[in-house]
Amino acid sequence: MAELTIAYVGLGSNLGDKAAFIRSALKMLAETEQVEVARVSDLIETAPLSGDNQPDYLNAVAEIKTTSTAEDLHKKLADIEISLGRVRRKKWSPRIIDLDLLLFGSDVINTSNLTVPHPQMHLRSFVLSGLCRLNPELPHPVIKEPVRELAARLGGADFVLDHKRPQLVSIAGIIGVGKTTLAGKLAKALSSRILLEPYDKNPFLPDVYAGKKELALDSQLYFLNSRIEQLNLQALPTGQTAVSDYIFDKELIYARRLLNPQQLTSYEKSYQPAGAKVAAPVLVIYLRDSAKKCLDRIHTRNRPYEQAIGPQFLEKLGADYERLFTDWKLCPVIRISMSDFDCTQNGDINHLANQIKSYVAI
């Protein structure tokens, strides 16, 4: 007797009676030999990924049980598309019906005709939302995380792998959370370039932490100029991963905490045009930990100018970072609690590095 496999199929349409085409595809799938349609998610309306002037999509995910092979099932899905009038044109063009084999059990398949899991399903909120309604604990066979976690990383947005962009992975979090340590470990694991904040080279920083507020603007502009130099679109080549131990968007967090109103107005005049010059990250790793534990690390590494930092300042920074990422839509965000992650453990580092590979276009 053939082995029974649980598989997941994504359905989409943005032409004609979209809901009717999806219903017809499900009916034809249910009538296919060796296939049982077990459950179907609700319909979800989404904007086209291409950004072109075309109708919005209706999408759904179906859970099926099958004794067919993945290759045969893939062919059956293509036959249903053709039967319903699908005409294949350029990528992301409008279509009557689109059927994608998302998952086939826990199989990982890479052939000239078929890739399973679907290579960009972890970047599509409309796919992950449908999967979450059917089985939120369903693990991704490559990323090794449940679909509910993958969905949370997207914040309701949809993304695409873009080989034309610098593949910048930025690590974010408050002072002392472990950004630089993790950046070094990941850069080694990924054989990537590393970009580090020039803390020890900033000539104004010790005086600012010592209370000389009149130098705060000079310190912030020093950091801003160094980031422009590091993250300049011309300085980061495509086709390779770069890991930074900071995120450019933190600039305003610190500026608003450290500068007086007059200094902040002056700083923002330089910040606004700078944002257009730097590469945006394709992935953010956001580290979280308590102010107390971060303060312990600050004291252990013993940078003299940091020893006056108190827990209240760290707690305020933590609240600022939470606000920053609450409605973040620029790229996926992997949130890591440092109570569950150990930078000294190769297993933790390798697991994270392997996940990152699915979010960069290399």
C-alpha positions in Angstrom: 0.0 0.0 0.0 1.3 3.4 -1.0 2.4 5.7 1.8 0.0 8.4 2.9 1.4 12.0 3.0 0.0 15.2 4.3 0.7 18.0 1.8 -0.2 21.7 1.6 -1.2 23.5 -1.6 -1.4 27.3 -2.0 -4.2 28.6 -4.3 -4.5 32.1 -5.8 -6.5 34.0 -8.4 -6.7 37.6 -9.4 -8.7 37.5 -12.6 -12.5 37.0 -13.2 -14.6 35.4 -10.5 -11.6 34.7 -8.2 -13.5 32.9 -5.5 -15.2 30.7 -8.2 -11.9 29.7 -9.8 -10.5 28.7 -6.4 -13.6 26.7 -5.6 -13.4 25.0 -9.0 -9.7 24.2 -8.4 -10.5 22.7 -5.0 -13.3 20.6 -6.6 -11.0 19.3 -9.3 -8.3 18.6 -6.7 -10.8 16.6 -4.6 -11.8 14.6 -7.6 -8.2 13.7 -8.4 -7.2 10.1 -7.8 -5.0 9.5 -4.8 -5.9 12.9 -3.3 -8.3 13.8 -0.5 -8.8 17.5 0.4 -8.9 17.4 4.2 -9.2 21.1 5.1 -9.1 24.6 3.5 -8.3 27.9 5.1 -10.4 31.0 4.7 -9.9 33.2 1.6 -7.4 36.0 2.1 -7.2 39.1 -0.1 -3.7 40.4 -0.9 -2.0 42.9 -3.1 0.0 41.6 -6.1 3.7 41.0 -5.3 4.8 42.7 -8.5 3.3 46.1 -7.5 1.9 46.4 -11.0 -1.4 47.9 -11.7 -3.4 44.6 -11.6 -6.3 43.3 -9.4 -5.7 42.1 -5.9 -5.5 38.3 -5.3 -7.7 35.9 -3.4 -5.5 33.2 -1.7 -6.1 30.1 0.3 -4.3 27.1 1.5 -5.5 23.5 1.3 -4.4 20.6 3.4 -4.5 17.3 1.5 -3.8 13.7 2.1 -2.3 11.8 -0.8 -0.7 8.6 -1.8 0.8 10.2 -4.9 4.4 11.2 -5.2 5.3 14.9 -4.9 6.3 14.9 -8.6 3.0 13.4 -9.7 1.0 15.8 -7.4 2.9 18.7 -8.9 1.9 17.6 -12.4 -1.7 17.2 -11.3 -1.7 20.8 -10.0 -0.4 22.0 -13.3 -3.0 20.1 -15.2 -5.8 21.7 -13.1 -4.4 25.1 -13.9 -4.4 24.4 -17.6 -8.0 23.0 -17.4 -9.2 26.2 -15.8 -7.5 28.3 -18.5 -4.2 29.3 -16.9 -1.9 30.8 -19.5 1.7 31.2 -18.3 3.3 34.6 -19.1 6.0 36.6 -17.3 6.6 36.1 -13.6 3.9 37.6 -11.3 1.6 38.4 -14.2 -2.1 38.2 -13.5 -3.5 34.7 -13.6 -6.9 32.9 -13.5 -5.6 30.3 -11.1 -2.3 29.5 -9.4 -1.6 26.3 -7.6 1.7 25.9 -5.6 2.9 22.8 -3.8 4.0 24.4 -0.6 4.9 21.4 1.6 4.9 17.6 1.0 5.2 16.0 4.4 8.7 16.8 5.7 10.3 16.2 2.3 13.0 18.5 1.0 13.1 18.3 -2.8 15.3 20.2 -5.2 15.0 19.1 -8.9 14.9 21.0 -12.2 11.1 20.8 -12.1 10.2 21.0 -8.4 11.4 22.7 -5.2 9.7 21.8 -1.9 9.2 23.5 0.4 8.2 26.3 -1.8 11.3 28.4 -1.9 9.8 31.7 -0.8 6.7 30.6 1.2 8.4 31.8 4.4 8.3 35.3 3.0 4.6 35.4 2.2 2.2 36.4 4.9 -0.8 35.3 2.9 0.6 31.7 2.7 1.7 31.5 6.3 -1.6 32.9 7.5 -3.4 30.2 5.7 -1.1 27.5 7.1 -1.5 28.9 10.6 -5.2 28.6 10.4 -4.8 24.9 9.5 -1.7 23.9 11.6 0.2 26.7 13.4 2.8 24.3 14.8 3.6 22.8 11.4 7.4 22.9 11.1 9.2 24.2 8.0 11.5 21.3 6.9 14.4 23.6 6.0 14.2 26.5 8.5 13.2 24.2 11.3 10.7 26.6 12.9 6.9 26.4 13.1 4.8 28.4 10.6 3.4 30.6 13.4 6.9 31.8 14.2 7.6 32.4 10.5 4.4 34.4 10.2 5.3 36.5 13.2 8.5 37.5 11.5 6.7 39.2 8.6 4.4 41.5 10.6 1.6 40.9 8.0 3.7 42.0 5.0 5.0 40.0 2.0 8.6 40.0 0.8 10.6 38.7 -2.1 14.2 37.7 -2.4 15.9 40.4 -4.5 19.4 39.6 -5.9 19.8 43.2 -7.0 19.9 44.5 -3.4 22.8 44.3 -0.9 22.1 41.3 1.3 22.5 43.2 4.7 21.6 41.4 7.9 21.3 43.8 10.8 21.4 42.9 14.4 19.4 45.2 16.7 18.9 45.6 20.5 19.9 47.7 23.5 23.4 48.2 24.7 24.9 45.1 26.3 22.4 42.6 24.7 25.1 40.8 22.7 24.9 42.3 19.2 28.6 42.4 18.5 29.3 39.0 19.8 26.5 37.5 17.7 27.6 39.5 14.6 31.1 38.0 14.9 29.7 34.4 15.3 27.3 34.8 12.4 29.8 36.4 10.1 32.1 33.4 10.6 29.3 30.8 10.2 28.1 32.5 7.0 31.6 33.4 5.7 30.3 37.0 5.3 31.5 40.5 5.7 31.1 42.1 9.2 30.3 45.7 9.9 30.9 46.9 13.4 29.9 50.1 15.2 33.0 52.3 15.8 32.4 52.8 19.5 36.0 52.9 20.5 36.9 55.3 17.7 34.3 57.9 18.5 36.3 60.7 20.2 33.2 62.3 21.7 31.5 59.3 23.2 33.4 59.1 26.5 32.7 62.8 27.2 29.0 62.4 26.4 28.6 59.5 28.8 30.5 61.6 31.3 27.8 64.2 31.1 29.1 66.7 28.6 25.8 67.1 26.8 27.2 69.9 24.5 29.2 67.2 22.7 26.2 64.9 22.1 25.5 66.3 18.6 29.1 65.8 17.6 28.9 62.2 18.8 25.7 61.4 17.0 27.0 63.0 13.7 30.2 60.9 14.1 28.1 57.8 14.2 25.8 58.9 11.4 28.7 59.6 9.1 30.4 56.3 9.9 27.2 54.4 9.1 26.8 56.2 5.8 30.3 55.1 5.0 29.7 51.5 6.0 26.2 51.1 4.6 26.5 53.2 1.5 24.7 51.4 -1.4 27.9 51.7 -3.4 30.0 50.1 -0.6 27.9 47.0 -0.2 28.1 44.7 -3.3 25.2 42.4 -4.2 25.6 38.7 -4.2 27.2 38.4 -0.7 25.9 38.6 2.8 27.0 41.4 5.2 26.3 41.3 8.9 26.1 44.5 10.9 26.0 44.8 14.7 23.5 47.7 14.5 20.5 48.8 12.5 20.6 52.2 10.8 17.2 53.1 12.2 18.5 53.1 15.8 20.0 56.5 15.0 16.9 58.4 15.8 16.3 56.3 18.9 19.6 57.5 20.4 19.3 61.0 19.0 16.0 61.5 20.7 17.3 60.2 24.0 20.6 62.1 24.0 20.1 65.4 22.2 18.3 68.5 23.3 15.6 70.0 21.0 18.0 72.4 19.3 20.6 69.7 18.7 17.9 67.2 17.5 16.6 69.7 14.9 20.1 70.2 13.6 20.8 66.4 13.6 17.6 65.6 11.7 18.7 67.9 8.8 21.6 65.5 8.2 19.7 62.3 9.0 16.9 62.6 6.5 19.0 62.7 3.3 21.4 60.1 4.8 18.6 57.5 4.9 18.3 57.5 1.1 22.0 56.7 0.7 22.2 53.6 2.9 21.2 50.0 2.2 18.1 48.8 4.0 18.5 45.4 5.6 16.9 42.3 4.1 16.7 40.8 7.5 16.8 42.1 11.1 17.8 39.9 14.1 16.3 41.7 17.1 17.8 40.6 20.4 15.9 41.0 23.7 17.0 40.7 27.3 16.4 42.4 30.6 18.1 45.6 31.5 19.7 43.9 34.5 21.4 41.2 32.4 22.5 43.7 29.8 24.0 45.8 32.6 25.9 42.8 33.9 27.4 42.3 30.4 28.3 46.0 30.3 30.1 45.8 33.6 31.9 42.5 32.5 33.3 44.0 29.3 34.4 47.0 31.3 34.4 49.8 28.7 35.2 52.7 31.0 32.8 55.2 29.4 29.9 52.8 29.7 30.1 52.1 33.5 27.8 55.0 34.4 25.0 53.6 32.3 22.0 52.8 34.5 19.1 50.3 34.2 16.5 53.1 33.6 18.3 54.3 30.5 18.5 50.7 29.2 14.8 50.2 30.0 13.9 53.3 28.0 16.0 52.1 25.1 14.2 48.8 25.2 10.8 50.5 25.0 12.1 52.5 22.0 13.2 49.4 20.2 9.9 47.7 20.9 8.1 50.7 19.3 10.4 50.6 16.4 9.6 47.0 15.6 5.9 47.0 16.5 4.8 48.0 13.0 8.0 47.2 11.1 7.3 46.4 7.5 10.7 46.9 5.8 11.9 43.3 6.1 11.5 40.2 8.1 12.4 40.4 11.8 13.7 37.4 13.8 13.1 38.1 17.5 15.4 36.3 19.9 15.1 36.1 23.6 18.6 35.9 25.0 17.3 33.7 27.8 16.7 31.1 25.2 19.8 31.6 23.1 23.4 31.1 23.9 26.1 32.7 21.6 28.7 30.2 23.0 26.8 27.2 21.7 27.5 26.2 18.2 24.1 24.6 17.9 22.3 27.9 18.5 24.6 29.8 16.2 24.4 27.2 13.4 20.6 27.0 13.7 20.3 30.8 13.3 22.8 30.9 10.5 21.0 28.2 8.6 17.7 30.2 9.0 19.4 33.4 7.7 20.3 31.6 4.4 16.6 31.3 3.6 16.2 35.1 3.9 19.1 36.3 1.7 19.4 36.2 -2.0 22.9 34.6 -2.6 
